Amino acid sequence: MFVRGHSSAPCYWNRPDKTRDTMRGDWIYTGDRFIEKDGYYYFQGRADELIKVSGQWVWPLEVERCLNEHADVHECAVLAHQLADRRMTLRAVVRLRDGRVAGDAQIAALQAHVKARLQPFKYPRIVEFVADLPKTGTGKIDRQAIAAMPVREDVALSA
């Protein structure tokens, strides 16, 4: 998304590189990605959050939204995960609704849910279940804390 207006800053303080990337003449590049549908714009994530999976760009937020639509999911976070061979894949950390059972069958169900609603390459190859997702002081999911969590050894990478 590009925006312009009278209230924009002329530059970043002592950051000519950031100014060059963001300030483009009268326009400011926000780094936000949107899609237009029926005259409305829908936020799709940040350009710097894109992950290249199987040679295709994926917005983790799109996969996260899809997983959150599943009846068994209370909340989740989807992040990039670099494999030992340096390929990138998606890692979903999921808190299930009370009474739902975590396990291989649940992993397969969540992956099938994503494959059926999005392009098949967008499904998370790694799915982990947690009792609670870490939160920031403002109550938002703490993605940095999740990224710092090691991938559980009992979680197999699915094909």
N, C-alpha and C positions, 0 to 999 in steps of 0.2 A: 504494500500500500504506500502510496505517495500522498503527502498532504502539504498544504501551504496556507499561510495566514499571516496576519500582522503580529501575532504574539510569539512567533518562532525565534529561537536564539540564532545569532549569526555564526556561532562556532562553539566547539567544546573547548574549555579552558585547558591549555597546554596539551591538547590531543589533536594535532593536525591530521593524523591518520584516521581517527574517528570522524573528524569533521569532513574529510575527503570522502569517506564511505557513506556518510549520512546526509550531509548538506549538498544538494545537487541543484545549484542555481537557486531559484525561488522555491524549489520543492525539497521536502524532507522525506527520506526513505525510512519508513518506520520499522521495516523488517517483519511486519505482520503479513500473513497470508489470508486472503478471503476468497470465497466463491460467491458468485452472484446467482441467485435463483429467484425468479418472479419479481425482480425489482428490489430485492433485499440482499444485503451482504451478510455472509455468515463467516465468522472467525474460524480459521482452520489451524492456527498455530503460528509459531514464529519461524521465520526462514532459517534461523540458526539452530533450530531444533530438528531439522530434517535429518533423517538417517537413511543411508543408502543400504538397502537390503536386496540381495539377489539382483544387483544392478539397477534397482528401481528406488526412487525417493519415496519415503514414507514419513508422514507426520504422526508421531506417537499419540498426539491428542485425538486424532481420528480413531485410532485403534482403541484408545482408552474409552472414548464415548461409546463405541460399539460394545465393548465388554460391559460397560455400566448399564446397558440396555438389557443384559441377560438377567433373568429373574432370580438367579442365585447369587448375583454379585451385589454386595453392599457398596463397596468402593474399590478403586484400583488405581495403580499408576503404571504407565508403560514407559520404559526407558531403553536406551541403546545399551547393548552389551557386546563387547569385543571378545570373540572367541580366540582360542589359543593360536589358531592359524591366521589371525588378524582380520577375519571376516566380521562384519557387523550383523547382529541379529536383534530381535526385540525380546525384551524381558518384561513380563507382566507380573506385578506383585499385587495380589488380590486378597481383599478381606471379603469373605463370604457372608451372606445373611445368616442370622442365627438359625441353627438347626440344619444347615446345609453341610454336606460331608465333603471334605477335601480328599483328593486321591487321583489316581490315573484316569478314572472314568470322568471325573469333573474336569480335569485338564483337557481331555479329548472333547468334551462337550463345549467348553469355552472356545477351544480352537476351531471347532466346527461352526460355532456361532459366528465367529469373525469371518471365516472362509465363505460362509453363505451370504454375508452382507457386504463384504468388501472384496477387493481383488485378493485372490488366494495367497499371494506372496506376503500380504500384510499381517498374517496371523503371528502371534508371539510364539516363538519356538521354545522359550523358557517361561513356564508358569509356576509361580510360587504362591503359597497361601500363608497368610499371617493373621494373627489374632487382631492386631491393630496396625494401621499405617502411622508412621511418625508424622507429627504435625509441627508446624511453626508456631510461634507465639500468637499469630493471628488466626490459627485454626486451619490453615491451608496444609495440604499434603506437602511434606518436606522432601522434595525430590533429591536434594543433595544428600540427605541422611540415607535415603533408599539406595542411591547410587553407591554409597560407601559400604552398604551391607554386602557381605560376600554372598555369592550365589550358593544356595544350599547344596551340599553334596548329594543329597537324595533326590534332587531334581534332575531328571534326565532330559537331554536335549532331544526333542522330537523332530522327526523328519517331515 
